[in-house]
Amino acid sequence: ADQADLESLKKIEPEKQDGQGDRTESEKDAPDSLELEKLCTRLKNILGTQVEEVRISQRLTESPAVLVTAEGGISAQMSRIMQVVNKDAPPSKKIMEINAKHPLIRNMLKTFQRNPKDSYLEKTTDILFQVLMLQDGFLLDPHKMVDQVQSLLSDASNWYLKETTI
């Protein structure tokens, strides 16, 4: 289930109803694929060896991102079993897929376009990765995640107060 088999997804044709030949408003508003590829490269650089690759998802509709196992890699379930046997066994390397239509990813892209080295982009990328690892059952450093979430919440509350102050 967590394997990166995109070929089978490509074979599924979406159903079209009358009048659906035109691009939707969100598709017209979709970011340039070259810019998204640059963002993927930046996210990979931020995450370093924690991920094998960062790429644009062809499967996500609601979530901002997902971690998948590379073809031929061991599944998340098998990796968890290996960690039970050997506590020092690292989780298998994952591919991070991002949803180009998700508001978080769009905001990350806008931030990247303004300043590729922005600390907010780095914090958000790292927290997003930690959340995805938690979803997979691998939270390597809970204290780091707690500190990052608290920092981001402080930033968000400051931004909110600036926006709502008259």
C-alpha positions, 0 to 999 in steps of 0.5 A: 500500500505504501509502495510507489507504483505510479504506473498502475495509477496512470492506467486509471482514466478519470471519468469525464462528464459533459462540459468537463473538457475545460480546465477547472479554475484550480487547474488554471491557477496551478503552479508552473511545473518547472517551479514545482520541480525547483521546490522539490529540489529545495525540499530534498536539499532541506531534508537531505539524507532523510528522504531518497527523493521529493517529487510531485504526487499523482495520487494525493487529493486532500493531504499536502504530502505522503511518504512512499517506499521506493520500488523494491524497498521494504514496506513501512510495516516490515521496517517497523518489524525490523525496528522491534527486532533491532532498536537501532535499525533506521527506518527505510528511506522514503520518497516524499510526494507533495500535492501541488494543489494543497494550500500548504504546498502552494504557500510553501512554493510562494515562500520559495519563490520569494526566498529559497533560503527562507527559514519558514520554508525550512521549518515547515518542511522539517515539521511536515516530514516529522508529521509524515514519519509520525503517520508511518509510525516512526517518530525519531525525535519527539522532543525536536518535533514538539519544539518545532511545532511550538515554534511554528505556533508562536510564529503563526500567532504573531502573524495572526495578530499582525493581520487582525490588528487595526 
